[in-house]
């Protein structure tokens, strides 16, 4: 079965402008506020900080058999919610990571 759920960056940040232009207000992406990042220690490839910002969208479109309810409904990617999650390397592990990086190859 097909799912009408899709994931994007919040407020369709960095997406095709088509998605933002479907709405009159409320969809305004901001550089920095809606970006995600993944910081990795280069020698060990251990992630030290992850900032993930994602948005759940639902594709709204006419449904066969009940077109009369939504006869004027345009097909639209409707944002439901977005979340911001940050994870960092715990302080108690910083020393161990530093020692690992400083060990001779």
C-alpha positions as CSV (number, residue, x, y, z in Angstrom):
1,X,0.0,0.0,0.0
2,X,1.3,3.5,-0.8
3,X,1.8,5.9,2.0
4,X,1.0,9.6,1.5
5,X,3.6,10.6,4.1
6,X,6.8,12.3,3.1
7,X,9.8,13.8,4.9
8,X,11.5,17.1,4.1
9,X,13.4,19.8,5.8
10,X,11.2,22.2,7.9
11,X,9.2,24.7,5.9
12,X,10.5,22.9,2.8
13,X,13.9,24.5,3.3
14,X,16.1,24.1,0.2
15,X,13.3,22.3,-1.6
16,X,11.9,23.3,-5.0
17,X,10.0,26.7,-4.4
18,X,6.9,25.0,-5.8
19,X,6.2,23.5,-2.4
20,X,6.4,26.8,-0.4
21,X,4.4,28.7,-3.1
22,X,1.4,26.5,-2.5
23,X,0.8,28.4,0.8
24,X,-0.2,32.0,1.4
25,X,1.4,32.2,4.9
26,X,3.2,30.2,7.6
27,X,5.8,28.5,5.4
28,X,9.0,30.6,5.7
29,X,12.3,28.7,5.8
30,X,15.2,30.3,7.6
31,X,18.9,29.6,7.0
32,X,20.4,28.1,10.1
33,X,17.1,27.6,11.9
34,X,15.9,24.8,9.6
35,X,19.2,23.2,8.6
36,X,20.5,19.9,9.8
37,X,24.2,19.1,10.5
38,X,26.4,16.1,11.3
39,X,29.7,16.9,13.0
40,X,32.2,14.0,12.7
41,X,35.7,13.7,14.3
42,X,37.8,13.4,11.2
43,X,40.3,10.8,12.3
44,X,37.9,8.3,13.9
45,X,34.7,9.1,12.0
46,X,32.9,9.2,15.4
47,X,29.9,11.6,15.4
48,X,30.3,14.2,18.1
49,X,27.2,16.3,17.3
50,X,24.1,15.7,15.3
51,X,21.4,18.4,14.7
52,X,18.5,16.9,12.8
53,X,15.5,19.0,11.8
54,X,12.8,17.2,9.7
55,X,9.2,17.8,8.7
56,X,6.5,15.3,8.2
57,X,4.3,16.1,5.2
58,X,1.1,14.4,3.9
59,X,0.2,14.4,0.3
60,X,-3.4,15.6,0.0
61,X,-5.2,14.6,-3.2
62,X,-8.5,13.4,-4.5
63,X,-9.5,9.9,-3.5
64,X,-11.2,7.7,-6.0
65,X,-14.8,7.1,-4.9
66,X,-15.2,10.2,-2.8
67,X,-14.3,12.9,-5.2
68,X,-17.5,14.7,-4.4
69,X,-16.1,15.6,-1.0
70,X,-13.0,17.1,-2.4
71,X,-13.9,18.1,-5.9
72,X,-12.0,21.4,-5.8
73,X,-9.0,20.1,-3.7
74,X,-5.7,20.7,-5.5
75,X,-3.0,18.1,-4.9
76,X,-0.8,19.6,-2.2
77,X,2.1,18.5,0.0
78,X,0.7,19.5,3.4
79,X,3.1,20.0,6.3
80,X,1.9,18.3,9.5
81,X,4.7,19.0,12.0
82,X,8.5,19.4,12.2
83,X,10.9,18.6,14.9
84,X,14.4,19.6,16.1
85,X,16.6,17.0,17.7
86,X,20.2,17.5,18.9
87,X,22.5,14.8,20.2
88,X,26.1,15.5,21.3
89,X,28.9,13.3,22.6
90,X,28.5,13.0,26.3
91,X,31.1,14.9,28.4
92,X,32.3,11.7,30.1
93,X,33.3,10.3,26.7
94,X,35.2,13.4,25.5
95,X,38.4,12.3,27.2
96,X,38.3,8.8,25.8
97,X,37.7,10.2,22.3
98,X,40.6,12.6,22.7
99,X,42.9,9.8,23.8
100,X,41.9,7.7,20.8
101,X,42.6,10.5,18.4
102,X,46.0,11.2,20.0
103,X,47.2,7.6,19.9
104,X,50.0,7.0,17.4
105,X,48.9,5.2,14.2
